[in-house]
Amino acid sequence: MMTFGLKASLLLLAILLFTDCLHVQGQNCKPSGKIRGKKPPPGECNDGNDSECCKEGKFYTTYKCSPQVSSHTKGFLTLNGFDKDQDGGAPSECDNHYHSNDIPIVALSTGWYNKGSRCLNNITITANGRSVVAMVVDECDSTMGCDTDHDYQPPCDNNIVDASRAVWKALGVPDDKWGGMDITWSDA
């Protein structure tokens, strides 16, 4: 009887330690630094889709990592323009092309983009009681910003899924609510 109680206690302890390690691992993405904002030259920052332009002297946090990916990764959905001359800036990292905002596509924060390992792969985004499959075409740079290459916009947070209009429509979000929303996502 004593042996069973000891074994059960050790098993329970092992489960608790394993669960605690997973919890800590999911939270271990810490800021990697800060950059100081520069004032954009006139007309150089595209603030379409309510994008923020860098502010002179303001410090912006940078990240080289993103939270751990799971079957229900928590993220924050933002709105991005992937067509030429929109707030997305340069052509997409994955294929060096601009993309129509009428197809479900996304840019992922640097850690989730993972040096392009998710390029042209699909992810499933869930929010508002619906799901949509979207293709990863770009990186939402969490390591740099406030320069010409980044359209004088600050670095992205480490939990961003920057989405086309088609993603927002598929999730059934009214147009006047587009811009920022908590979501979960997973590799498709």
C-alpha positions as CSV (number, residue, x, y, z in Angstrom):
1,M,0.0,0.0,0.0
2,M,2.8,2.4,0.8
3,T,4.6,1.6,-2.5
4,F,1.5,2.6,-4.5
5,G,1.2,5.9,-2.6
6,L,4.8,6.7,-3.2
7,K,4.6,5.9,-6.9
8,A,1.5,7.9,-7.3
9,S,3.1,10.9,-5.5
10,L,6.2,10.7,-7.7
11,L,4.1,10.5,-10.9
12,L,2.0,13.5,-9.8
13,L,5.2,15.4,-9.0
14,A,6.7,14.5,-12.4
15,I,3.5,15.7,-14.2
16,L,3.5,19.0,-12.3
17,L,7.1,19.7,-13.1
18,F,6.6,18.8,-16.8
19,T,3.5,21.1,-16.9
20,D,5.4,23.9,-15.2
21,C,8.3,23.6,-17.7
22,L,5.9,23.8,-20.6
23,H,4.3,26.9,-19.1
24,V,7.6,28.6,-18.6
25,Q,8.9,27.6,-22.0
26,G,5.8,29.3,-23.6
27,Q,6.6,32.5,-21.8
28,N,10.4,32.7,-22.4
29,C,10.4,35.2,-25.3
30,K,11.9,38.3,-23.9
31,P,12.6,41.6,-25.6
32,S,16.0,41.6,-27.4
33,G,16.6,45.4,-27.4
34,K,15.2,48.8,-28.3
35,I,15.6,51.1,-31.2
36,R,15.2,54.9,-31.2
37,G,12.6,56.3,-33.6
38,K,13.6,58.7,-36.3
39,K,11.3,61.3,-37.8
40,P,10.2,60.0,-41.3
41,P,11.1,62.3,-44.2
42,P,7.9,64.0,-45.6
43,G,5.7,61.5,-47.3
44,E,7.9,58.5,-46.5
45,C,5.7,56.8,-43.9
46,N,2.6,55.1,-45.2
47,D,0.1,55.2,-42.4
48,G,-2.6,53.3,-44.4
49,N,-4.7,50.8,-42.4
50,D,-4.0,52.8,-39.3
51,S,-0.3,51.9,-39.4
52,E,1.8,53.8,-36.9
53,C,4.7,56.0,-38.1
54,C,7.9,56.2,-35.9
55,K,8.1,59.1,-33.6
56,E,11.3,61.0,-33.2
57,G,13.2,59.9,-30.1
58,K,10.7,57.3,-28.9
59,F,12.1,53.9,-28.0
60,Y,10.6,50.8,-29.6
61,T,11.0,47.3,-28.2
62,T,12.5,44.7,-30.5
63,Y,12.2,40.9,-30.4
64,K,14.1,38.1,-32.1
65,C,11.6,35.5,-30.9
66,S,7.9,34.9,-30.7
67,P,5.8,32.9,-28.2
68,Q,6.0,29.1,-28.7
69,V,3.7,27.7,-31.5
70,S,1.1,25.2,-30.4
71,S,-2.2,23.9,-31.8
72,H,-3.9,27.1,-30.5
73,T,-1.2,29.8,-30.5
74,K,-2.4,33.1,-29.1
75,G,-1.7,36.1,-31.3
76,F,-2.9,39.5,-32.3
77,L,-4.4,40.1,-35.7
78,T,-3.6,43.4,-37.5
79,L,-4.5,44.7,-40.9
80,N,-1.9,45.1,-43.6
81,G,-1.9,46.0,-47.3
82,F,0.1,43.7,-49.5
83,D,-0.4,45.5,-52.8
84,K,2.2,47.9,-54.2
85,D,2.3,51.4,-52.5
86,Q,0.3,50.1,-49.4
87,D,1.4,50.1,-45.8
88,G,3.2,46.7,-46.2
89,G,6.1,48.5,-47.8
90,A,8.3,46.4,-50.0
91,P,7.4,43.2,-51.9
92,S,6.8,40.1,-49.8
93,E,9.8,38.4,-48.3
94,C,8.7,34.9,-49.4
95,D,8.6,35.5,-53.2
96,N,9.6,39.1,-53.8
97,H,6.1,39.9,-55.2
98,Y,3.2,42.1,-54.2
99,H,-0.1,40.3,-53.4
100,S,-3.8,41.1,-53.7
101,N,-5.5,42.0,-50.5
102,D,-8.5,40.0,-51.8
103,I,-6.8,36.7,-51.0
104,P,-6.2,35.4,-47.4
105,I,-2.5,36.1,-46.8
106,V,-0.5,37.1,-43.7
107,A,2.8,38.3,-42.5
108,L,4.1,36.7,-39.2
109,S,6.2,38.3,-36.5
110,T,9.9,37.5,-36.9
111,G,10.0,34.5,-34.5
112,W,7.0,32.8,-36.1
113,Y,8.2,33.6,-39.6
114,N,11.3,31.6,-38.5
115,K,13.7,32.7,-41.3
116,G,11.1,31.9,-43.9
117,S,10.4,28.3,-42.8
118,R,6.7,29.0,-43.0
119,C,6.9,30.8,-46.4
120,L,4.0,30.0,-48.8
121,N,2.6,27.5,-46.2
122,N,-0.9,27.9,-44.8
123,I,-1.9,28.6,-41.3
124,T,-5.4,28.4,-39.7
125,I,-6.6,31.6,-37.9
126,T,-9.5,31.3,-35.5
127,A,-11.5,34.2,-34.1
128,N,-15.0,35.6,-33.9
129,G,-16.4,32.1,-33.9
130,R,-14.9,31.3,-37.3
131,S,-11.7,30.0,-38.9
132,V,-9.9,30.9,-42.1
133,V,-6.9,29.4,-43.8
134,A,-4.3,32.0,-45.0
135,M,-0.9,31.7,-46.7
136,V,2.2,33.1,-45.1
137,V,3.8,35.5,-47.6
138,D,5.9,37.9,-45.5
139,E,7.6,38.7,-42.2
140,C,6.3,41.4,-39.8
141,D,9.8,42.4,-38.7
142,S,10.1,42.4,-34.9
143,T,13.8,43.2,-34.9
144,M,14.1,46.4,-36.9
145,G,12.0,49.4,-38.0
146,C,11.9,53.2,-38.3
147,D,13.9,53.2,-41.6
148,T,13.4,53.2,-45.3
149,D,13.2,49.4,-45.6
150,H,10.4,49.3,-43.1
151,D,8.4,52.3,-44.4
152,Y,9.4,54.3,-41.3
153,Q,7.1,52.1,-39.2
154,P,8.1,50.7,-35.8
155,P,9.1,47.0,-35.3
156,C,6.2,44.6,-34.9
157,D,5.3,43.1,-31.6
158,N,6.4,39.5,-31.2
159,N,2.8,38.1,-31.5
160,I,1.5,39.7,-34.7
161,V,-0.4,38.0,-37.5
162,D,-0.6,40.9,-40.0
163,A,-3.5,40.0,-42.4
164,S,-5.0,41.0,-45.7
165,R,-8.6,42.3,-45.9
166,A,-9.7,38.9,-47.1
167,V,-8.7,37.3,-43.8
168,W,-10.8,39.9,-41.8
169,K,-13.8,39.4,-44.2
170,A,-13.6,35.6,-43.8
171,L,-13.6,35.9,-40.0
172,G,-16.8,37.9,-40.3
173,V,-15.5,41.0,-38.7
174,P,-17.4,44.2,-39.6
175,D,-15.2,46.7,-41.6
176,D,-15.3,49.3,-38.9
177,K,-13.8,46.8,-36.4
178,W,-10.8,45.9,-38.6
179,G,-7.3,46.7,-37.2
180,G,-6.6,44.7,-34.1
181,M,-8.1,41.6,-32.5
182,D,-7.0,38.7,-30.3
183,I,-6.9,35.4,-32.2
184,T,-5.5,31.9,-32.1
185,W,-3.7,30.3,-35.0
186,S,-1.9,27.1,-35.9
187,D,0.0,25.6,-38.8
188,A,-2.5,24.2,-41.2
